[in-house]
Amino acid sequence: MRWAGKSIIPVLTILAVLIAVWYVAAISMNAPFQRDTNARGGVQPGTWEFIGQTLSQPKPTLPAPHQVAVNVFESTFLRKVTSNRSLVYHSWVTLSSTLAGFGLGTALGILIAVGIVHIRALDRSLMPWIIASQTIPILAIAPMIVVVLAAVNVTGLVPKALISTYLSFFPVAVGMVKGLRSPELLHLDLMRTYNASAAQIFWRLRVPASVPFLFASMKVAVAASLVGAIVGELPTGAVAGIGSKLLAGAYYSQTIDIWAALVAGSVVAALLVTLVGVAGRVVERSMGAQPS
Amino acid sequence: MISITPPVVAASGLSLTFQTSDGPVNALADVDLTIGKGEFVSFIGPSGCGKTTFLRVIADLEKPTAGSILVNGMTPEQARERRAYGYVFQAAALFPWRTIERNVALPLEIMGLSQTEQRERVKRTLDLVNLTGFEKKYPWQLSGGMQQRASIARALAFDADLLLMDEPFGALDEIVRDHLNKQLLELWARTNKTICFVTHSIPEAVYLSTRIVVMSPRPGRVTDVIQSTLPKERPLHIRETPEFLEIAARVREGLHAGHSYED
């Protein structure tokens, strides 16, 4: 990985700066509460001791990086993965509905794109609706999906997956419309000289030409799916998942738990996006793409 | 009963007007031309003279707006549906996700040939354009000249009697072009196909053709048709003979005449 070698120093530098800023912010944001507590307790700590106190509150306004790190470590590695205090458990719950929604969303997106590219009426009518669907805030529509489905006794993974689907079909549909229309005029002319049927043009030209577009949009879609799954867990009063962890943390002012859940969410997101990227590269390589 | 083979291409009064935002453009105006079986006809002229358009009309990639054209005695559409011709474009237009052999097999797949037949034909045509050994390579692994040869192989693979070539060597350097010209002549001699060849280059047109159609622009029309007196056997150095130069001079004159009214 030449890429990693070249960018590791800048990346680490930025990380160090961010952590430094975070510590400064944590100290200054937790200071008022600590000053209050100390005043009530009649304690007069020195500057260093005071800074230490601001960085070790049980429910800080802004937890320090090491507090979050310790929480993440403990709830990832020191708990049984089946325990509901385990981040692995919660991540898995969210991940499973993310993947279900992503799969469904990708399939739906491709289907819509194929329709738009091949059926003139759909081309004219569908796109504005698809765009409109994404202008509705997901936070508004998620609870309704959950409530409506609960009324017909559909609960658990399915409503969350559907919210993920709702968010993830869009980038795939848009990307695939572009991808399926990406063949050059020259290639289309060539197929015409062979008197190729629409199906032959689709499978032999449009589909292979759209593959890079598919993976690019799937990267966006998988991240959106995760957001959808987490948002889907917020209004349900879900007992498990990264979203429920966020909500519980907010109820009980467990700020460290909230941040730990956020870290878990970003790790899952990074893993998913990387995985899609790697899959894309493997597929494109197997299709004879020039190694870059 | 006497059966008369119809000419490969018969155009009369052929016109094509494109409607553009700047008004109508007469790409072809009143073109009469008959091409017989086994001929090698070059179309030469400046940009916009309609030479490519004429090829595209034969191929049913454009529809004429007036006049008539028959390909093998059929309409261009019927001829295309019967896969009457192979078309070589200016760019190689290979599919980047297919290896060379799979690119050459593309028309064969579409025409529904059996796997064995496909393999056999791919092997034979790649051999014909001297690309044996490059079957498993992807297009980007080949030079521009080799890519263009692969695209010629693809056009030859399904054995149409008519080959339409639109400046196939336009983007290549002169050394490669000379080499491919020679190979193309050999191929034509061996297969006895009819070839329509669009070019910008006077030496190329004279070297390759049995007949040279000189065209001029605005509106695109035929200004001269020159029957070549060169023998069928043409080594590269034939291009220095007086006979060759005489034909080249006549082509140049024709091109000039087509332009003179503009000044």
Contacts between the chains, C-beta under 8 A, distances in Angstrom:
chain1	res1	chain2	res2	distance
A	184	B	93	7.6
A	186	B	89	5.7
A	186	B	91	6.1
A	186	B	93	4.7
A	187	B	93	5.9
A	187	B	95	7.0
A	189	B	61	5.6
A	189	B	87	7.8
A	189	B	89	7.3
A	190	B	87	7.1
A	190	B	89	6.9
A	190	B	93	5.4
A	191	B	110	7.6
A	192	B	60	7.8
A	192	B	61	6.4
A	192	B	80	7.5
A	193	B	59	5.8
A	193	B	61	7.2
A	193	B	80	6.7
A	193	B	85	7.2
A	193	B	86	7.6
A	193	B	87	4.4
A	194	B	83	6.7
A	194	B	106	7.6
A	194	B	107	4.8
A	194	B	110	4.7
A	194	B	111	7.1
A	195	B	80	5.6
A	195	B	81	5.1
A	195	B	83	6.1
A	195	B	110	7.8
A	196	B	110	4.8
A	200	B	110	5.3
A	204	B	95	7.8
A	204	B	106	6.9
A	204	B	109	7.3
A	204	B	110	7.3
A	205	B	95	7.2
A	208	B	95	7.0
A	208	B	97	4.7
A	211	B	97	7.7
A	287	B	97	4.1
A	288	B	96	6.6
A	288	B	97	5.4
A	288	B	98	7.2
A	288	B	99	6.7
A	288	B	138	3.9
A	288	B	140	7.9
A	289	B	96	7.6
A	289	B	97	7.6
A	290	B	138	7.7
A	290	B	140	4.7
